[in-house]
Amino acid sequence: MAQLIDGRAIAQKVYVELGREIAALKSRGITPGLAVVLVGDNPASRSYVRSKDKMSRELGLYSCKLELPASITQSELLAHVEELNQDPAIHAILVQSPPPPQIDEAIIVRALDPRKDVDGFHPENVAKLALGDTSGFVPCTPLGVQRLLVESNVEIAGAHVAVLGRSMIVGKPLALLLMQKRSGADATVTVVHSRSRNLAEVTRSADILIAAIGQPRFVKSEHVREGAVVVDVGINRIDDATSERGYRLVGDVDFDDVAGKVSAITPVPGGVGPMTIAMLMANTVKACRQLLHGE
């Protein structure tokens, strides 16, 4: 059977490291502050925000959860963002996606102070990622995927990585991250998407396949080669009458079909998901450190 890459266990290792760093900052009277802005009442978004707020508090961060009505105007939301930009107690800001339809998300992202943009979506941080400037912020999920691979002793340098999906949240930044000339990277990266020809042929040639397309159980055994490493970024709800909730979570990979063929694979849930929150916490501490010391 394939090695199961345990995102929860690796996230706990990250939290131990962060705990020491946060304690050192607090000994000097400094508490890293994270503000999470939730607009509207999307159930999935509310759940994510609750998890982020809970972990912030457990780590001893200053956590500010700003819940705003779905009817808010763009100018009102921009005013809240600017208040957080100017607040010295807040070192990191995250505006939960997706916003209501009247909000232009790109304008909100550009309004963030890039030094506090721990989601890594501000154009300045995207540019820094492309340039290999480590002072910028990498989006949390790609950063978490890289840490999962490194902690699982997966050889990235020189490997062919196929990234299935080209979103700005995962696919594009992950490709930029893994092709950088540095430790934990140096991969040959192919980005595969809905318009790619011979998709299965491309993914079968990969040493590492990362699925991030939002299609439940899309990746089958025919998409992977024997002994490959598979990272499943997808989180999809499917109906399940046997579950108390009436649904269950599955990834973009058909786990049962693929697991017997590959050398290592992430589960859903319990794989990439915990790492996304862990990397948000890590980016928050980094933002605090850089704002204080110009590191």
N, C-alpha and C positions, 0 to 999 in steps of 0.2 A: 504493500500500500504506500501511497504517497505520504511524504512528511506533511503534517498539518501545520501551517504557519499561524501561530497563535497571536493574533493582534492584541488581545487583552493582556497577555503576559508581557509582551514587548512594551505596551503602553505603560504598564506598571513600572517597568525599568526606567522609562523616561520620567515618570513622576518622582521616582526616588532621586534621580539626578536633579530635577527641577526643585525638589524640596530643599536640597542643600543650597542651591543657588538663591532661592527665595529667602531662606533663613539668613544667609549672609547679607542680603539686601536689607532685611528687616532689622538686623543687628545695627545697621547704620541709620535706622529710622525711615527706611524707604519701603513702601509697599507697592508692587506693580499693580496697576489698575486696568481692568478690562471693561469696556462698555459694549453690550450687545443690544442692538436696536431691532425690535420686532414690530413690523407694521402689519396690522390686520390680525386675523385669527386662523391662519392656515394650520390645521392640526399637526402636520409633519414639521412645519417650521417651529411651532410652539414646543413640540417635543425636543427638537434639536437645541433650542434656546434653553430649555429647562436643564438639559444635560450639561451644556456649557457652563451655565450659571452654577450648577451643583458642583462641578469639578473645580471651578474657580474658587469657590468657598472652601472646599476640602483642602485645597493647596495653600489656603491662606492669602489668596489674592484679594484685592479690593474689587468687588464685582458690582457693576451697575447694569441693571436690566431695565431698559426703557421700552415700555409697551405702548404703542401708539395706535389710534383707531384706523381702520381700513379707509375711512373717508378723508384722511389727511391730504392736504395739498402738497404739491412738490415744494413750493416755497416754504411751507411750514416745516417739512422734513429737512430741507436744507438748513433752516435756522437751527434745528436741533443738532445737526451734524457739526455746524460751526461752533456751537456751544461746547461740544465735546472736543473739537479740535483745540479750543482755547483752555480747556480745563486741565490744570497741571496735575491733578490727581489721576487723570486718565492717560495711560500710555498706549493703549490699544483700542481700536474701534472696529466693530464688525456690524454691518447692516445685513440682517438675515435676508437671503434670497429665497423665493421670488417676491418682489413687492406687488402691491395692487396695480391694476392696469393703467391708472392715471399717473403713475410714477415712472419716470425715465431712469432706469437703473444706472445707465452709463453716466448720466449727469451726477447722480449721487456718488458713484465711485470716484469720479474726478474731483468732487468737492472734498473728499477726505484728505486730511494731512497725510501724505505718503509715508511719513515717519511713524504714523499710527495705524496704517492700513495692513493689519495682520492677516487679512485674507489674500493679500498679494495681487489684487486686481487693478490697482491704480496704474496708469500707463508708465509712471516712473519706475514702479517695481517690476512691471513686465519687461521694461527696457533693461533694468539691472540684471534680471535673470538671463536675458539674451546675451548680455555682455559678460556674464560671469562675475558680476559685482556682488560679493557676499553681504554687503550692507543692506541690500534689498530684502524684501519678504517674498518667499515662495509660497504659493497657495498650499493650504494645509493638507489636502488629500494627496497631491503628488509628493510632498515632503514625507508624508506618512508611508507611502508606497516605497520610496527609496529607503527609509529607515527599516521597514520590514525586511527588505531584501538584504540589506547590510547585516542586520542582526541575525538573519537566518543563514549567514555565510554563503549567500548566493554570489557567484562570481559575475560581476557586472562588467568590469573592464574587458573590452574586446568582444563581449557577447552581442548577439543580434537580438534586439528587443523590438517586438511588434506591439504598438499601442493601438488598440481598437477603439477609436473615438477621437474626435478632434475639437472638443469643446475647450473654451478658455478656462474652465474650472479644473479640468483634469488633463485631457489629451495633449494640448499644445504645451502647457507649462511642464508637464512630465517629460515630454520629448526633449525640451530645452534643458531640463535638469539632468537627464541621464546621459546626454551627449557632451556635457561639460568636461573640460580637461582637468579632472581632480579626482580625489578618492571618492569611491561610491558612485562613480560615473564612468566616463570613457567608453560608453556603449555605442554600437552602431544601431541607430533607431529608425524604424519604419513606422509611419503613422498610416493606419488603415481605416477606411471609413465607408459610408454607404455607396460611394461612387467608385470604390476601388474595384478593379478588374481582378479576377482570379483570387478573391479574398482568402479562401481557405488555403490556397497554394502558398500565399505570402505568410499567413500565420503559422503554417506547418513548418516553415523554414526558421522560425524563431526559437532561440534558446529560452527566452523569457516572453511570455504573452501576458499583456495587461489588458483586461476587458473593462471598458468604461463607455458603454453605449446606451444603457438604460433599456435593454431588451431582455426580458426574463429568459434565462436558459438558452441564450442564442448560441453560445460556444459549445460545440459538441466535440466528441473525440476526433472527428474528421478534421477539426481545425487545429489540432495540436500534434506535435511530433512526440515520439516515445522519449521519455526522460526530460521533457521540458518543465519549466517552472511557470505556474499560472497564478496570476494575481487578479482577483475578482473585485472590482471597485463597485459593481452594481448593487443596488438595494431596491428590490421591486416587491410590491405587495401582490400576492395572488390569492384568489378565493380558496378557502379551505374549510369545509363544513365540519371537519373533525377538530378544528381549533376553537378554543373558547372565544377568541376574538373574531372568528369568522374568516380570518386570513392568516397567511404566514409570509415570511420574508424569504426571497430567493435572490440569487445574484444574476449576473449576465452570463454565468457559466453553468452548464448542466453538470453539477458536481458529481452526481452518481455516474454519469456517462464518461466523465473525463478523469476522475481520481485514480482509476486503475492504470492509467497510461502514463501519467506524469510523475516527476520525482518529488515535487512539492506544490502545494496549493493552499490558498487562503479560503477559509469557510465564510459563509454569510448566514447569519450574523457572526461577529466575533473575529473578523479579519481586519479589513481596512478601516471599518467604521470607528473602532476605539482609537486608532492611530490618528484619525483626522482631528479629534478633540485634543489628543495629546500634543499634536503639533501646533494647534491653536494656542495652547498654554505655553509651549516653548517659544512661539513667536511673540507672545505677550511679554515674557521675561526678557527676550532679546530687545524688544521695542523699549522697554523700561531702561535697560542697560545703555542702549545707544542714545536715548534722549538725555540721560544723565551725564554720560561720560564721553559722548561723541565717538564711541567705538566703531 
